[in-house]
Amino acid sequence: MRPGCPGEALAGWVTRATLRCVEIVTEAGPARVELDDAASRRFLLVLTHGSGGGVDSADLLAARQAGLDLGGCVARVVQPYRMRGARAPGSAARQDAAWLEIIRVLRRRRRFASVPLIQGGRSNGARVACRTAQAAGALAVLALAFPLHPPGRPDRSRAGELYEAGPEVLVVNGSADPFGVPEPTGGVDVVVLPGATHALARQGGQIRGAVEKWLAGLLP
């Protein structure tokens, strides 16, 4: 049992009030999923963290609440490298493969097999969500604090990951983000929060409102 999933495991799942936790074993090691399972199950929103972060950052919690407000189930994923205690994700290919394993396990559960999948994350997690969107069969991608390039290195752009994601993407970035601010284009909407940095600190209300409006426009 990993930290954050207390209690007795039953078929891989642990229940704590309305929160369920599961450990999913991937080729890269175990991942932990913290799932808010709404009764309506209108859609499944799967979110993950940045390189050295966790799933309780303010922006991820704001996006989680937006999903719950609209009757969705929300899964917050602690990726295998963070479960090992590493801060750097390592190989992008290995990270993406592990992510797709996690999505496949979630989608095999009867309750999520036929609902729309929306995936996303913050920073590095947003990159993973964009890179894997088509393979995962995602309806859309939520990219919080998408790191367009390393600070001070616009020549090392990651724009291709974003603009070639495939499905619709919502980007929420701060205007003072040293990693850059993407430009909106066909299929990519961009919300810029004035004065906010890469951390998107104290922006929970704005993020929740933007994500809720976007989700409502995606769903029937």
Secondary structure as UniProt FT lines:
FT   TURN            3..4
FT   TURN            11..12
FT   STRAND          13..16
FT   TURN            17..18
FT   STRAND          19..26
FT   TURN            27..28
FT   STRAND          29..36
FT   STRAND          44..48
FT   TURN            51..52
FT   TURN            55..56
FT   HELIX           58..69
FT   TURN            70..71
FT   STRAND          73..78
FT   HELIX           80..83
FT   TURN            84..85
FT   HELIX           92..108
FT   HELIX           110..112
FT   STRAND          117..122
FT   HELIX           124..136
FT   STRAND          140..144
FT   TURN            151..152
FT   TURN            154..155
FT   HELIX           159..163
FT   STRAND          168..174
FT   TURN            175..176
FT   TURN            178..179
FT   TURN            186..187
FT   STRAND          188..193
FT   TURN            194..195
FT   TURN            198..199
FT   TURN            201..202
FT   HELIX           204..218
//
